[in-house]
């Protein structure tokens, strides 16, 4: 699992962009759910 954290540099609608990547799709889904459930709702603008 790789977690990327990208602070806003210019004019985007977010302060920090988080990315998750993993070769194992089931593990990726578990990691995403774990993180998503712990973030305050107002902190998540979109999920792609």
MOPAC internal coordinates of N, CA, C and O (Angstrom, degrees):
PM7 1SCF
backbone

  N    0.0000 0     0.00 0     0.00 0    0    0    0
  C    1.4585 1     0.00 0     0.00 0    1    0    0
  C    1.5161 1   108.34 1     0.00 0    2    1    0
  O    1.2310 1   120.85 1   -47.31 1    3    2    1
  N    1.3193 1   115.99 1   132.69 1    3    2    1
  C    1.4650 1   121.29 1   174.73 1    5    3    2
  C    1.5254 1   108.51 1  -119.25 1    6    5    3
  O    1.2310 1   120.97 1   -48.84 1    7    6    5
  N    1.3310 1   115.75 1   131.16 1    7    6    5
  C    1.4588 1   122.94 1   177.67 1    9    7    6
  C    1.5156 1   107.82 1  -113.25 1   10    9    7
  O    1.2310 1   120.66 1   -54.96 1   11   10    9
  N    1.3278 1   116.34 1   125.04 1   11   10    9
  C    1.4602 1   121.03 1   176.88 1   13   11   10
  C    1.5140 1   109.82 1  -110.75 1   14   13   11
  O    1.2310 1   120.60 1   -36.89 1   15   14   13
  N    1.3173 1   116.45 1   143.11 1   15   14   13
  C    1.4564 1   123.07 1   178.90 1   17   15   14
  C    1.5244 1   107.69 1  -129.66 1   18   17   15
  O    1.2310 1   120.54 1   -60.73 1   19   18   17
  N    1.3316 1   116.58 1   119.27 1   19   18   17
  C    1.4540 1   121.57 1  -173.80 1   21   19   18
  C    1.5271 1   110.40 1  -125.24 1   22   21   19
  O    1.2310 1   120.07 1   -79.44 1   23   22   21
  N    1.3350 1   117.47 1   100.56 1   23   22   21
  C    1.4724 1   120.02 1   177.73 1   25   23   22
  C    1.5256 1   111.17 1   -63.63 1   26   25   23
  O    1.2310 1   121.19 1   -30.59 1   27   26   25
  N    1.3171 1   115.33 1   149.41 1   27   26   25
  C    1.4671 1   121.59 1   178.77 1   29   27   26
  C    1.5263 1   109.71 1   -64.89 1   30   29   27
  O    1.2310 1   121.04 1   -46.08 1   31   30   29
  N    1.3008 1   115.62 1   133.92 1   31   30   29
  C    1.4600 1   120.99 1   176.85 1   33   31   30
  C    1.5309 1   109.88 1  -106.36 1   34   33   31
  O    1.2310 1   120.19 1   134.30 1   35   34   33
  N    1.3183 1   117.24 1   -45.70 1   35   34   33
  C    1.4682 1   120.79 1  -179.22 1   37   35   34
  C    1.5159 1   111.03 1  -143.64 1   38   37   35
  O    1.2310 1   120.03 1   -33.94 1   39   38   37
  N    1.2893 1   117.54 1   146.06 1   39   38   37
  C    1.4375 1   130.19 1   167.19 1   41   39   38
  C    1.5135 1   122.55 1    25.45 1   42   41   39
  O    1.2310 1   118.37 1  -158.52 1   43   42   41
  N    1.2980 1   120.72 1    21.48 1   43   42   41
  C    1.4655 1   120.48 1   176.41 1   45   43   42
  C    1.5258 1   109.04 1   -83.79 1   46   45   43
  O    1.2310 1   120.60 1    -8.33 1   47   46   45
  N    1.3181 1   116.46 1   171.67 1   47   46   45
  C    1.4616 1   121.02 1  -179.24 1   49   47   46
  C    1.5277 1   112.53 1   -92.09 1   50   49   47
  O    1.2310 1   119.74 1  -166.43 1   51   50   49
  N    1.3186 1   118.09 1    13.57 1   51   50   49
  C    1.4626 1   121.50 1   179.67 1   53   51   50
  C    1.5200 1   109.90 1  -133.89 1   54   53   51
  O    1.2310 1   120.79 1   -17.87 1   55   54   53
  N    1.3381 1   116.09 1   162.13 1   55   54   53
  C    1.4666 1   121.33 1   176.78 1   57   55   54
  C    1.5214 1   111.25 1   -93.14 1   58   57   55
  O    1.2310 1   120.93 1   138.44 1   59   58   57
  N    1.3395 1   115.82 1   -41.56 1   59   58   57
  C    1.4677 1   121.29 1   179.26 1   61   59   58
  C    1.5264 1   108.24 1  -139.42 1   62   61   59
  O    1.2310 1   120.58 1   -47.35 1   63   62   61
  N    1.3123 1   116.49 1   132.65 1   63   62   61
  C    1.4679 1   122.16 1   176.34 1   65   63   62
  C    1.5220 1   107.41 1  -102.69 1   66   65   63
  O    1.2310 1   120.83 1   -51.98 1   67   66   65
  N    1.3303 1   116.02 1   128.02 1   67   66   65
  C    1.4612 1   121.27 1   176.30 1   69   67   66
  C    1.5183 1   109.11 1  -107.55 1   70   69   67
  O    1.2310 1   120.50 1   -41.07 1   71   70   69
  N    1.3187 1   116.65 1   138.93 1   71   70   69
  C    1.4590 1   121.17 1   175.16 1   73   71   70
  C    1.5247 1   109.28 1  -128.14 1   74   73   71
  O    1.2310 1   120.99 1   -34.77 1   75   74   73
  N    1.3107 1   115.70 1   145.23 1   75   74   73
  C    1.4624 1   122.55 1   174.35 1   77   75   74
  C    1.5155 1   107.87 1  -123.29 1   78   77   75
  O    1.2310 1   120.61 1   -44.54 1   79   78   77
  N    1.3259 1   116.43 1   135.46 1   79   78   77
  C    1.4621 1   121.77 1   176.29 1   81   79   78
  C    1.5196 1   108.54 1  -137.15 1   82   81   79
  O    1.2310 1   121.01 1   -38.54 1   83   82   81
  N    1.3349 1   115.67 1   141.46 1   83   82   81
  C    1.4615 1   120.27 1   179.40 1   85   83   82
  C    1.5252 1   108.74 1  -161.70 1   86   85   83
  O    1.2310 1   120.62 1   -35.27 1   87   86   85
  N    1.3054 1   116.42 1   144.73 1   87   86   85
  C    1.4724 1   120.44 1   177.24 1   89   87   86
  C    1.5221 1   111.75 1   -73.64 1   90   89   87
  O    1.2310 1   120.38 1   154.51 1   91   90   89
  N    1.3175 1   116.88 1   -25.49 1   91   90   89
  C    1.4660 1   122.97 1  -178.73 1   93   91   90
  C    1.5290 1   108.41 1   -96.15 1   94   93   91
  O    1.2310 1   120.02 1   -74.65 1   95   94   93
  N    1.3233 1   117.57 1   105.35 1   95   94   93
  C    1.4655 1   121.17 1  -174.31 1   97   95   94
  C    1.5285 1   112.93 1   -63.48 1   98   97   95
  O    1.2310 1   119.79 1   146.22 1   99   98   97
  N    1.3203 1   118.00 1   -33.78 1   99   98   97
  C    1.4651 1   120.44 1   178.33 1  101   99   98
  C    1.5286 1   110.46 1   -67.14 1  102  101   99
  O    1.2310 1   120.62 1   137.92 1  103  102  101
  N    1.3219 1   116.41 1   -42.08 1  103  102  101
  C    1.4628 1   120.95 1   178.35 1  105  103  102
  C    1.5289 1   110.34 1   -65.92 1  106  105  103
  O    1.2310 1   120.49 1   140.18 1  107  106  105
  N    1.3248 1   116.67 1   -39.82 1  107  106  105
  C    1.4598 1   121.46 1   177.59 1  109  107  106
  C    1.5214 1   110.24 1   -60.57 1  110  109  107
  O    1.2310 1   120.23 1   135.24 1  111  110  109
  N    1.3118 1   117.16 1   -44.76 1  111  110  109
  C    1.4646 1   121.03 1   179.52 1  113  111  110
  C    1.5223 1   111.12 1   -62.85 1  114  113  111
  O    1.2310 1   120.02 1   138.32 1  115  114  113
  N    1.3245 1   117.57 1   -41.68 1  115  114  113
  C    1.4668 1   121.11 1   177.30 1  117  115  114
  C    1.5251 1   110.95 1   -63.06 1  118  117  115
  O    1.2310 1   120.26 1   135.73 1  119  118  117
  N    1.3194 1   117.12 1   -44.27 1  119  118  117
  C    1.4641 1   121.45 1  -179.96 1  121  119  118
  C    1.5273 1   110.61 1   -64.11 1  122  121  119
  O    1.2310 1   120.62 1   136.44 1  123  122  121
  N    1.3346 1   116.42 1   -43.56 1  123  122  121
  C    1.4587 1   120.29 1   177.97 1  125  123  122
  C    1.5245 1   110.61 1   -59.86 1  126  125  123
  O    1.2310 1   120.33 1   130.73 1  127  126  125
  N    1.3278 1   116.97 1   -49.27 1  127  126  125
  C    1.4630 1   120.62 1  -179.18 1  129  127  126
  C    1.5227 1   111.44 1   -60.42 1  130  129  127
  O    1.2310 1   120.29 1   138.84 1  131  130  129
  N    1.3305 1   117.04 1   -41.16 1  131  130  129
  C    1.4593 1   121.75 1   178.66 1  133  131  130
  C    1.5287 1   110.05 1   -59.11 1  134  133  131
  O    1.2310 1   120.38 1   131.61 1  135  134  133
  N    1.3215 1   116.89 1   -48.39 1  135  134  133
  C    1.4627 1   121.34 1  -179.22 1  137  135  134
  C    1.5259 1   111.34 1   -68.54 1  138  137  135
  O    1.2310 1   120.29 1   131.83 1  139  138  137
  N    1.3118 1   117.05 1   -48.17 1  139  138  137
  C    1.4661 1   122.39 1  -176.07 1  141  139  138
  C    1.5274 1   111.82 1   -59.50 1  142  141  139
  O    1.2310 1   120.18 1   139.37 1  143  142  141
  N    1.3200 1   117.26 1   -40.63 1  143  142  141
  C    1.4635 1   121.65 1  -179.31 1  145  143  142
  C    1.5217 1   112.41 1   -67.61 1  146  145  143
  O    1.2310 1   119.81 1   161.43 1  147  146  145
  N    1.3166 1   117.97 1   -18.57 1  147  146  145
  C    1.4556 1   121.49 1  -177.12 1  149  147  146
  C    1.5286 1   113.77 1  -101.27 1  150  149  147
  O    1.2310 1   120.53 1   170.84 1  151  150  149
  N    1.3132 1   116.58 1    -9.16 1  151  150  149
  C    1.4635 1   120.12 1   177.89 1  153  151  150
  C    1.5284 1   109.78 1   -87.63 1  154  153  151
  O    1.2310 1   120.01 1   -41.33 1  155  154  153
  N    1.3397 1   117.59 1   138.67 1  155  154  153
  C    1.4609 1   119.22 1   174.92 1  157  155  154
  C    1.5333 1   110.01 1   -59.92 1  158  157  155
  O    1.2310 1   120.71 1   -39.96 1  159  158  157
  N    1.3216 1   116.26 1   140.04 1  159  158  157
  C    1.4673 1   121.83 1  -175.86 1  161  159  158
  C    1.5265 1   112.17 1   -53.61 1  162  161  159
  O    1.2310 1   120.30 1   140.61 1  163  162  161
  N    1.3291 1   117.02 1   -39.39 1  163  162  161
  C    1.4626 1   120.44 1  -177.34 1  165  163  162
  C    1.5308 1   112.88 1   -71.86 1  166  165  163
  O    1.2310 1   120.21 1   170.69 1  167  166  165
  N    1.3124 1   117.20 1    -9.31 1  167  166  165
  C    1.4718 1   121.04 1   179.39 1  169  167  166
  C    1.5243 1   112.96 1   -88.02 1  170  169  167
  O    1.2310 1   119.96 1   166.55 1  171  170  169
  N    1.3189 1   117.67 1   -13.45 1  171  170  169
  C    1.4687 1   121.13 1  -177.49 1  173  171  170
  C    1.5266 1   108.64 1  -103.65 1  174  173  171
  O    1.2310 1   120.79 1   -66.31 1  175  174  173
  N    1.3250 1   116.10 1   113.69 1  175  174  173
  C    1.4654 1   120.38 1  -179.97 1  177  175  174
  C    1.5169 1   112.02 1   -86.68 1  178  177  175
  O    1.2310 1   120.78 1   141.14 1  179  178  177
  N    1.3329 1   116.11 1   -38.86 1  179  178  177
  C    1.4700 1   120.05 1   179.37 1  181  179  178
  C    1.5247 1   109.60 1  -163.80 1  182  181  179
  O    1.2310 1   121.97 1   -20.90 1  183  182  181
  N    1.3177 1   113.84 1   159.10 1  183  182  181
  C    1.4646 1   121.82 1   177.20 1  185  183  182
  C    1.5189 1   106.39 1  -126.15 1  186  185  183
  O    1.2310 1   120.74 1   -51.31 1  187  186  185
  N    1.3212 1   116.19 1   128.69 1  187  186  185
  C    1.4689 1   120.33 1  -178.61 1  189  187  186
  C    1.5072 1   110.01 1  -120.59 1  190  189  187
  O    1.2310 1   120.10 1   180.00 1  191  190  189

